[in-house]
Amino acid sequence: MEKFPVAPDFLSDDDKEDNYLSFLEWKANDDLEFRDFEGEPIRPFQISRGRYAIEENGDILIAEPGRSDEIWQAVKEIERHQDRLAFFKSEKGRELVAFIEGCCRPLELNDLVLRRVDRASSNKQEDLRDLSDFKFLCSTPAAMEIESEFGLPLSSLSLREQFYFLRFVKTKSFEEIESIKRFSRKFGISGLRTFLSLDYGQDIGDQIINLGEKNELEARNIFEAYGGLINSAGVMWNKISNSRMVREADLSKEIKNDLPGEIYEAILRRSKDLLVAAHTISSQESKDFSLKDVAIVIRSLEVFFSILSREEDYRFIEESSQSENHFNFEIWDERYNPDMKYKLRIFIRPGVERNAQARVNFELDFNTTSPHEEFRRAFEQKTNYKTKKKTVEESVLRIAIDREEINGEEKVSLDFGRSARSSAEFDRTGDKLGNLLALVDGAGHHTFESFPKEYASKENFKTITEIFRKYMKGRD
């Protein structure tokens, strides 16, 4: 076995003089501290929260789902032996190595990157470089150096979070690395988790660092809220992915495999715009928004997806409905404030109706007898219907999955909040969420890029709405 994975050799000679990856390559080859591992056939280690991996022959293999506990038990057996080299040469040691190897598979790029429908055709050379660099950076010598310099264990981040963070730092100069170290020590895990947004542009990383340097208190609240949002959206993704209603849906195998992840990706895509909005607000004076607004909106999304995940922290009382496509719930927050009350309304329209598109519409209403006051104020909105001569005032967080026909083309979009809008029919103020998104992207609250065209066929979209109808009925 090699002492550790060989550092990649993709960098030009000029690059190798002053970037962080070349420094780690030199450090690993020069450091004597890791000779204790020399000659061992494998080195098991925890690569992320609750998941084991092994270094073997210069490669990294990760535990198959559900096998990490078995590897952990095997690791405890290895650690019982002071002379590990002798143990590995014994029959029992060889059997244990074979067992651990059988629990693992090679680490792949798909384990590290977000699946994106709109991603440009893959560049194999870049993919190989990213995968090779990541394996080196999370191997023993490089990882220990990074953890020492940045002040936290890499395993406290998910694989994807590690990947985007390490890809961001690896080409930085020593001067740039110092600002990232300060950021890491100041904001810790919650700060580094925001680097998941870097899949949509490396410049977002610089904006995140800049935000943290200029506005420490407000940035901390935003980063912590963003981490909570990632968690709650991930729980919902896993619940839908593993549900019987998806497995048994009348959809192609590819759609059933990809749909939950693409909903999750659409949520992350729009959520990263809130980080960009925060940087925009911190960089220029704004009369309409504050950084506190951004943190409140992100926290409201965390609560929203926690509720949709039917987490045990919330108590649901379903109200009667005259339609199988309408759901109404009263919800109490038993996690932080048992007296705090929300109303959740879901409306499902499986097909197009006159002047109405097919959609799955979720509304979290903050106008209750015991509201979350910050959320209620953030989502206050007014719509003036000109022809009806009617004004509606409400405080509602809306998220919808819509099937739309635009210029004869069928599309599916994620509709996130509501931005201000004026038309011949109505004027509306919008809510903080929609208007913050419009600050970054003129398209406002609609996201079309995350879903393949085949989702928008009438048959497929109708089946997708049926999945959500069963989900809200609590049928696994």
DAJO-V653868 format. One record per residue. N is the residue number from 1. RES is the residue in three letters. SS is DSSP state (a for helix, b for strand, c for the rest). D_CENTER is the distance of its C-alpha to the mean C-alpha in whole Angstrom. Layout:
BEGIN
n=N res=RES ss=SS d_center=D_CENTER
n=N res=RES ss=SS d_center=D_CENTER
END
This chain:
BEGIN
n=1 res=MET ss=c d_center=36
n=2 res=GLU ss=c d_center=35
n=3 res=LYS ss=c d_center=34
n=4 res=PHE ss=c d_center=31
n=5 res=PRO ss=c d_center=29
n=6 res=VAL ss=c d_center=30
n=7 res=ALA ss=c d_center=29
n=8 res=PRO ss=c d_center=28
n=9 res=ASP ss=c d_center=31
n=10 res=PHE ss=c d_center=29
n=11 res=LEU ss=c d_center=30
n=12 res=SER ss=c d_center=33
n=13 res=ASP ss=c d_center=35
n=14 res=ASP ss=c d_center=35
n=15 res=ASP ss=a d_center=31
n=16 res=LYS ss=a d_center=32
n=17 res=GLU ss=a d_center=34
n=18 res=ASP ss=a d_center=32
n=19 res=ASN ss=b d_center=28
n=20 res=TYR ss=a d_center=26
n=21 res=LEU ss=a d_center=26
n=22 res=SER ss=a d_center=29
n=23 res=PHE ss=a d_center=30
n=24 res=LEU ss=a d_center=28
n=25 res=GLU ss=a d_center=30
n=26 res=TRP ss=a d_center=33
n=27 res=LYS ss=a d_center=32
n=28 res=ALA ss=a d_center=31
n=29 res=ASN ss=a d_center=35
n=30 res=ASP ss=a d_center=37
n=31 res=ASP ss=c d_center=35
n=32 res=LEU ss=c d_center=38
n=33 res=GLU ss=a d_center=36
n=34 res=PHE ss=a d_center=34
n=35 res=ARG ss=a d_center=37
n=36 res=ASP ss=a d_center=37
n=37 res=PHE ss=a d_center=35
n=38 res=GLU ss=c d_center=37
n=39 res=GLY ss=c d_center=39
n=40 res=GLU ss=c d_center=36
n=41 res=PRO ss=c d_center=35
n=42 res=ILE ss=c d_center=31
n=43 res=ARG ss=b d_center=29
n=44 res=PRO ss=b d_center=27
n=45 res=PHE ss=b d_center=24
n=46 res=GLN ss=b d_center=21
n=47 res=ILE ss=b d_center=18
n=48 res=SER ss=b d_center=15
n=49 res=ARG ss=c d_center=15
n=50 res=GLY ss=c d_center=17
n=51 res=ARG ss=b d_center=18
n=52 res=TYR ss=b d_center=21
n=53 res=ALA ss=b d_center=22
n=54 res=ILE ss=b d_center=25
n=55 res=GLU ss=b d_center=27
n=56 res=GLU ss=b d_center=29
n=57 res=ASN ss=c d_center=32
n=58 res=GLY ss=c d_center=30
n=59 res=ASP ss=b d_center=27
n=60 res=ILE ss=b d_center=24
n=61 res=LEU ss=b d_center=23
n=62 res=ILE ss=b d_center=20
n=63 res=ALA ss=b d_center=21
n=64 res=GLU ss=c d_center=21
n=65 res=PRO ss=c d_center=19
n=66 res=GLY ss=c d_center=21
n=67 res=ARG ss=c d_center=23
n=68 res=SER ss=a d_center=22
n=69 res=ASP ss=a d_center=25
n=70 res=GLU ss=a d_center=27
n=71 res=ILE ss=a d_center=27
n=72 res=TRP ss=a d_center=27
n=73 res=GLN ss=a d_center=30
n=74 res=ALA ss=a d_center=31
n=75 res=VAL ss=a d_center=30
n=76 res=LYS ss=a d_center=32
n=77 res=GLU ss=a d_center=35
n=78 res=ILE ss=a d_center=35
n=79 res=GLU ss=a d_center=35
n=80 res=ARG ss=c d_center=38
n=81 res=HIS ss=c d_center=40
n=82 res=GLN ss=c d_center=41
n=83 res=ASP ss=c d_center=42
n=84 res=ARG ss=a d_center=39
n=85 res=LEU ss=a d_center=41
n=86 res=ALA ss=a d_center=44
n=87 res=PHE ss=a d_center=41
n=88 res=PHE ss=a d_center=39
n=89 res=LYS ss=a d_center=43
n=90 res=SER ss=c d_center=44
n=91 res=GLU ss=a d_center=44
n=92 res=LYS ss=a d_center=41
n=93 res=GLY ss=a d_center=39
n=94 res=ARG ss=a d_center=39
n=95 res=GLU ss=a d_center=38
n=96 res=LEU ss=a d_center=35
n=97 res=VAL ss=a d_center=34
n=98 res=ALA ss=a d_center=34
n=99 res=PHE ss=a d_center=33
n=100 res=ILE ss=a d_center=30
n=101 res=GLU ss=a d_center=29
n=102 res=GLY ss=a d_center=30
n=103 res=CYS ss=c d_center=26
n=104 res=CYS ss=b d_center=24
n=105 res=ARG ss=b d_center=24
n=106 res=PRO ss=b d_center=23
n=107 res=LEU ss=c d_center=20
n=108 res=GLU ss=c d_center=18
n=109 res=LEU ss=a d_center=16
n=110 res=ASN ss=a d_center=14
n=111 res=ASP ss=a d_center=13
n=112 res=LEU ss=c d_center=12
n=113 res=VAL ss=c d_center=11
n=114 res=LEU ss=c d_center=8
n=115 res=ARG ss=c d_center=11
n=116 res=ARG ss=c d_center=12
n=117 res=VAL ss=c d_center=16
n=118 res=ASP ss=c d_center=17
n=119 res=ARG ss=c d_center=17
n=120 res=ALA ss=c d_center=20
n=121 res=SER ss=c d_center=22
n=122 res=SER ss=c d_center=21
n=123 res=ASN ss=c d_center=23
n=124 res=LYS ss=a d_center=24
n=125 res=GLN ss=a d_center=26
n=126 res=GLU ss=a d_center=23
n=127 res=ASP ss=a d_center=21
n=128 res=LEU ss=a d_center=23
n=129 res=ARG ss=a d_center=23
n=130 res=ASP ss=a d_center=19
n=131 res=LEU ss=a d_center=20
n=132 res=SER ss=a d_center=23
n=133 res=ASP ss=a d_center=22
n=134 res=PHE ss=a d_center=19
n=135 res=LYS ss=a d_center=21
n=136 res=PHE ss=a d_center=24
n=137 res=LEU ss=a d_center=22
n=138 res=CYS ss=c d_center=20
n=139 res=SER ss=c d_center=24
n=140 res=THR ss=a d_center=26
n=141 res=PRO ss=a d_center=28
n=142 res=ALA ss=a d_center=25
n=143 res=ALA ss=a d_center=23
n=144 res=MET ss=a d_center=25
n=145 res=GLU ss=a d_center=26
n=146 res=ILE ss=a d_center=23
n=147 res=GLU ss=a d_center=22
n=148 res=SER ss=a d_center=26
n=149 res=GLU ss=a d_center=25
n=150 res=PHE ss=a d_center=22
n=151 res=GLY ss=c d_center=23
n=152 res=LEU ss=c d_center=20
n=153 res=PRO ss=c d_center=19
n=154 res=LEU ss=a d_center=17
n=155 res=SER ss=a d_center=16
n=156 res=SER ss=a d_center=15
n=157 res=LEU ss=c d_center=12
n=158 res=SER ss=c d_center=10
n=159 res=LEU ss=a d_center=11
n=160 res=ARG ss=a d_center=8
n=161 res=GLU ss=a d_center=8
n=162 res=GLN ss=a d_center=12
n=163 res=PHE ss=a d_center=13
n=164 res=TYR ss=a d_center=11
n=165 res=PHE ss=a d_center=13
n=166 res=LEU ss=a d_center=16
n=167 res=ARG ss=a d_center=16
n=168 res=PHE ss=a d_center=17
n=169 res=VAL ss=a d_center=19
n=170 res=LYS ss=c d_center=21
n=171 res=THR ss=c d_center=23
n=172 res=LYS ss=c d_center=24
n=173 res=SER ss=b d_center=28
n=174 res=PHE ss=a d_center=29
n=175 res=GLU ss=a d_center=29
n=176 res=GLU ss=a d_center=26
n=177 res=ILE ss=a d_center=24
n=178 res=GLU ss=a d_center=26
n=179 res=SER ss=a d_center=24
n=180 res=ILE ss=a d_center=21
n=181 res=LYS ss=a d_center=23
n=182 res=ARG ss=a d_center=24
n=183 res=PHE ss=a d_center=20
n=184 res=SER ss=a d_center=19
n=185 res=ARG ss=a d_center=22
n=186 res=LYS ss=a d_center=22
n=187 res=PHE ss=a d_center=18
n=188 res=GLY ss=a d_center=17
n=189 res=ILE ss=a d_center=14
n=190 res=SER ss=a d_center=13
n=191 res=GLY ss=a d_center=14
n=192 res=LEU ss=a d_center=12
n=193 res=ARG ss=a d_center=9
n=194 res=THR ss=a d_center=9
n=195 res=PHE ss=a d_center=10
n=196 res=LEU ss=a d_center=6
n=197 res=SER ss=a d_center=8
n=198 res=LEU ss=a d_center=11
n=199 res=ASP ss=a d_center=10
n=200 res=TYR ss=a d_center=12
n=201 res=GLY ss=c d_center=15
n=202 res=GLN ss=c d_center=16
n=203 res=ASP ss=a d_center=18
n=204 res=ILE ss=a d_center=15
n=205 res=GLY ss=a d_center=15
n=206 res=ASP ss=a d_center=19
n=207 res=GLN ss=a d_center=18
n=208 res=ILE ss=a d_center=16
n=209 res=ILE ss=a d_center=19
n=210 res=ASN ss=a d_center=21
n=211 res=LEU ss=a d_center=20
n=212 res=GLY ss=a d_center=20
n=213 res=GLU ss=a d_center=24
n=214 res=LYS ss=a d_center=25
n=215 res=ASN ss=c d_center=24
n=216 res=GLU ss=a d_center=23
n=217 res=LEU ss=a d_center=23
n=218 res=GLU ss=a d_center=21
n=219 res=ALA ss=a d_center=18
n=220 res=ARG ss=a d_center=18
n=221 res=ASN ss=a d_center=18
n=222 res=ILE ss=a d_center=15
n=223 res=PHE ss=a d_center=13
n=224 res=GLU ss=a d_center=13
n=225 res=ALA ss=a d_center=13
n=226 res=TYR ss=a d_center=9
n=227 res=GLY ss=a d_center=8
n=228 res=GLY ss=a d_center=10
n=229 res=LEU ss=a d_center=8
n=230 res=ILE ss=a d_center=5
n=231 res=ASN ss=a d_center=7
n=232 res=SER ss=a d_center=9
n=233 res=ALA ss=a d_center=7
n=234 res=GLY ss=a d_center=7
n=235 res=VAL ss=a d_center=10
n=236 res=MET ss=a d_center=11
n=237 res=TRP ss=a d_center=10
n=238 res=ASN ss=a d_center=12
n=239 res=LYS ss=a d_center=15
n=240 res=ILE ss=a d_center=15
n=241 res=SER ss=a d_center=15
n=242 res=ASN ss=c d_center=18
n=243 res=SER ss=c d_center=20
n=244 res=ARG ss=a d_center=23
n=245 res=MET ss=a d_center=23
n=246 res=VAL ss=a d_center=21
n=247 res=ARG ss=a d_center=23
n=248 res=GLU ss=c d_center=26
n=249 res=ALA ss=c d_center=25
n=250 res=ASP ss=c d_center=28
n=251 res=LEU ss=c d_center=25
n=252 res=SER ss=c d_center=25
n=253 res=LYS ss=a d_center=23
n=254 res=GLU ss=a d_center=21
n=255 res=ILE ss=a d_center=20
n=256 res=LYS ss=a d_center=20
n=257 res=ASN ss=a d_center=17
n=258 res=ASP ss=a d_center=15
n=259 res=LEU ss=a d_center=15
n=260 res=PRO ss=a d_center=12
n=261 res=GLY ss=a d_center=10
n=262 res=GLU ss=a d_center=11
n=263 res=ILE ss=a d_center=11
n=264 res=TYR ss=a d_center=7
n=265 res=GLU ss=a d_center=7
n=266 res=ALA ss=a d_center=10
n=267 res=ILE ss=a d_center=8
n=268 res=LEU ss=a d_center=5
n=269 res=ARG ss=a d_center=9
n=270 res=ARG ss=a d_center=11
n=271 res=SER ss=a d_center=9
n=272 res=LYS ss=a d_center=9
n=273 res=ASP ss=a d_center=13
n=274 res=LEU ss=a d_center=13
n=275 res=LEU ss=a d_center=13
n=276 res=VAL ss=a d_center=16
n=277 res=ALA ss=a d_center=18
n=278 res=ALA ss=a d_center=18
n=279 res=HIS ss=a d_center=19
n=280 res=THR ss=a d_center=22
n=281 res=ILE ss=a d_center=23
n=282 res=SER ss=a d_center=24
n=283 res=SER ss=a d_center=25
n=284 res=GLN ss=c d_center=28
n=285 res=GLU ss=c d_center=29
n=286 res=SER ss=c d_center=28
n=287 res=LYS ss=c d_center=30
n=288 res=ASP ss=c d_center=28
n=289 res=PHE ss=c d_center=25
n=290 res=SER ss=c d_center=24
n=291 res=LEU ss=a d_center=21
n=292 res=LYS ss=a d_center=22
n=293 res=ASP ss=a d_center=21
n=294 res=VAL ss=a d_center=17
n=295 res=ALA ss=a d_center=17
n=296 res=ILE ss=a d_center=18
n=297 res=VAL ss=a d_center=17
n=298 res=ILE ss=a d_center=13
n=299 res=ARG ss=a d_center=15
n=300 res=SER ss=a d_center=16
n=301 res=LEU ss=a d_center=13
n=302 res=GLU ss=a d_center=12
n=303 res=VAL ss=a d_center=15
n=304 res=PHE ss=a d_center=15
n=305 res=PHE ss=a d_center=12
n=306 res=SER ss=a d_center=14
n=307 res=ILE ss=a d_center=17
n=308 res=LEU ss=a d_center=16
n=309 res=SER ss=c d_center=15
n=310 res=ARG ss=c d_center=19
n=311 res=GLU ss=c d_center=18
n=312 res=GLU ss=c d_center=21
n=313 res=ASP ss=c d_center=21
n=314 res=TYR ss=b d_center=22
n=315 res=ARG ss=b d_center=26
n=316 res=PHE ss=b d_center=26
n=317 res=ILE ss=b d_center=30
n=318 res=GLU ss=b d_center=30
n=319 res=GLU ss=b d_center=32
n=320 res=SER ss=c d_center=35
n=321 res=SER ss=c d_center=34
n=322 res=GLN ss=c d_center=37
n=323 res=SER ss=c d_center=34
n=324 res=GLU ss=c d_center=32
n=325 res=ASN ss=c d_center=29
n=326 res=HIS ss=b d_center=29
n=327 res=PHE ss=b d_center=28
n=328 res=ASN ss=b d_center=28
n=329 res=PHE ss=b d_center=27
n=330 res=GLU ss=b d_center=28
n=331 res=ILE ss=b d_center=25
n=332 res=TRP ss=b d_center=26
n=333 res=ASP ss=b d_center=24
n=334 res=GLU ss=c d_center=25
n=335 res=ARG ss=c d_center=23
n=336 res=TYR ss=c d_center=24
n=337 res=ASN ss=b d_center=27
n=338 res=PRO ss=b d_center=28
n=339 res=ASP ss=b d_center=30
n=340 res=MET ss=b d_center=27
n=341 res=LYS ss=b d_center=27
n=342 res=TYR ss=b d_center=25
n=343 res=LYS ss=b d_center=26
n=344 res=LEU ss=b d_center=24
n=345 res=ARG ss=b d_center=25
n=346 res=ILE ss=b d_center=24
n=347 res=PHE ss=b d_center=26
n=348 res=ILE ss=b d_center=26
n=349 res=ARG ss=b d_center=28
n=350 res=PRO ss=c d_center=28
n=351 res=GLY ss=c d_center=30
n=352 res=VAL ss=c d_center=32
n=353 res=GLU ss=b d_center=34
n=354 res=ARG ss=c d_center=37
n=355 res=ASN ss=c d_center=35
n=356 res=ALA ss=b d_center=32
n=357 res=GLN ss=c d_center=29
n=358 res=ALA ss=c d_center=27
n=359 res=ARG ss=b d_center=24
n=360 res=VAL ss=b d_center=22
n=361 res=ASN ss=b d_center=22
n=362 res=PHE ss=b d_center=20
n=363 res=GLU ss=b d_center=22
n=364 res=LEU ss=b d_center=22
n=365 res=ASP ss=b d_center=25
n=366 res=PHE ss=c d_center=25
n=367 res=ASN ss=c d_center=29
n=368 res=THR ss=c d_center=30
n=369 res=THR ss=c d_center=33
n=370 res=SER ss=c d_center=31
n=371 res=PRO ss=c d_center=28
n=372 res=HIS ss=c d_center=25
n=373 res=GLU ss=a d_center=27
n=374 res=GLU ss=a d_center=24
n=375 res=PHE ss=a d_center=22
n=376 res=ARG ss=a d_center=26
n=377 res=ARG ss=a d_center=27
n=378 res=ALA ss=a d_center=23
n=379 res=PHE ss=c d_center=24
n=380 res=GLU ss=b d_center=27
n=381 res=GLN ss=b d_center=28
n=382 res=LYS ss=b d_center=32
n=383 res=THR ss=b d_center=33
n=384 res=ASN ss=b d_center=36
n=385 res=TYR ss=b d_center=37
n=386 res=LYS ss=c d_center=40
n=387 res=THR ss=c d_center=42
n=388 res=LYS ss=c d_center=42
n=389 res=LYS ss=c d_center=43
n=390 res=LYS ss=b d_center=40
n=391 res=THR ss=b d_center=38
n=392 res=VAL ss=b d_center=35
n=393 res=GLU ss=b d_center=33
n=394 res=GLU ss=b d_center=30
n=395 res=SER ss=b d_center=27
n=396 res=VAL ss=b d_center=24
n=397 res=LEU ss=b d_center=20
n=398 res=ARG ss=b d_center=20
n=399 res=ILE ss=b d_center=17
n=400 res=ALA ss=b d_center=19
n=401 res=ILE ss=b d_center=18
n=402 res=ASP ss=b d_center=22
n=403 res=ARG ss=b d_center=24
n=404 res=GLU ss=b d_center=26
n=405 res=GLU ss=b d_center=29
n=406 res=ILE ss=b d_center=29
n=407 res=ASN ss=c d_center=32
n=408 res=GLY ss=c d_center=33
n=409 res=GLU ss=b d_center=29
n=410 res=GLU ss=b d_center=27
n=411 res=LYS ss=b d_center=23
n=412 res=VAL ss=b d_center=20
n=413 res=SER ss=b d_center=18
n=414 res=LEU ss=b d_center=16
n=415 res=ASP ss=b d_center=18
n=416 res=PHE ss=b d_center=16
n=417 res=GLY ss=c d_center=19
n=418 res=ARG ss=c d_center=22
n=419 res=SER ss=c d_center=24
n=420 res=ALA ss=c d_center=27
n=421 res=ARG ss=b d_center=29
n=422 res=SER ss=b d_center=33
n=423 res=SER ss=c d_center=35
n=424 res=ALA ss=c d_center=38
n=425 res=GLU ss=c d_center=37
n=426 res=PHE ss=b d_center=35
n=427 res=ASP ss=b d_center=34
n=428 res=ARG ss=b d_center=31
n=429 res=THR ss=c d_center=29
n=430 res=GLY ss=c d_center=26
n=431 res=ASP ss=c d_center=23
n=432 res=LYS ss=a d_center=22
n=433 res=LEU ss=a d_center=18
n=434 res=GLY ss=a d_center=20
n=435 res=ASN ss=a d_center=22
n=436 res=LEU ss=a d_center=19
n=437 res=LEU ss=a d_center=18
n=438 res=ALA ss=a d_center=21
n=439 res=LEU ss=a d_center=22
n=440 res=VAL ss=a d_center=19
n=441 res=ASP ss=c d_center=20
n=442 res=GLY ss=c d_center=23
n=443 res=ALA ss=c d_center=22
n=444 res=GLY ss=c d_center=21
n=445 res=HIS ss=c d_center=18
n=446 res=HIS ss=b d_center=19
n=447 res=THR ss=b d_center=16
n=448 res=PHE ss=c d_center=18
n=449 res=GLU ss=c d_center=16
n=450 res=SER ss=c d_center=14
n=451 res=PHE ss=c d_center=16
n=452 res=PRO ss=c d_center=19
n=453 res=LYS ss=a d_center=23
n=454 res=GLU ss=a d_center=24
n=455 res=TYR ss=a d_center=22
n=456 res=ALA ss=a d_center=24
n=457 res=SER ss=c d_center=27
n=458 res=LYS ss=a d_center=29
n=459 res=GLU ss=a d_center=29
n=460 res=ASN ss=a d_center=26
n=461 res=PHE ss=a d_center=24
n=462 res=LYS ss=a d_center=27
n=463 res=THR ss=a d_center=26
n=464 res=ILE ss=a d_center=22
n=465 res=THR ss=a d_center=23
n=466 res=GLU ss=a d_center=25
n=467 res=ILE ss=a d_center=22
n=468 res=PHE ss=a d_center=21
n=469 res=ARG ss=a d_center=25
n=470 res=LYS ss=a d_center=25
n=471 res=TYR ss=a d_center=22
n=472 res=MET ss=a d_center=23
n=473 res=LYS ss=c d_center=26
n=474 res=GLY ss=c d_center=25
n=475 res=ARG ss=c d_center=26
n=476 res=ASP ss=c d_center=24
END
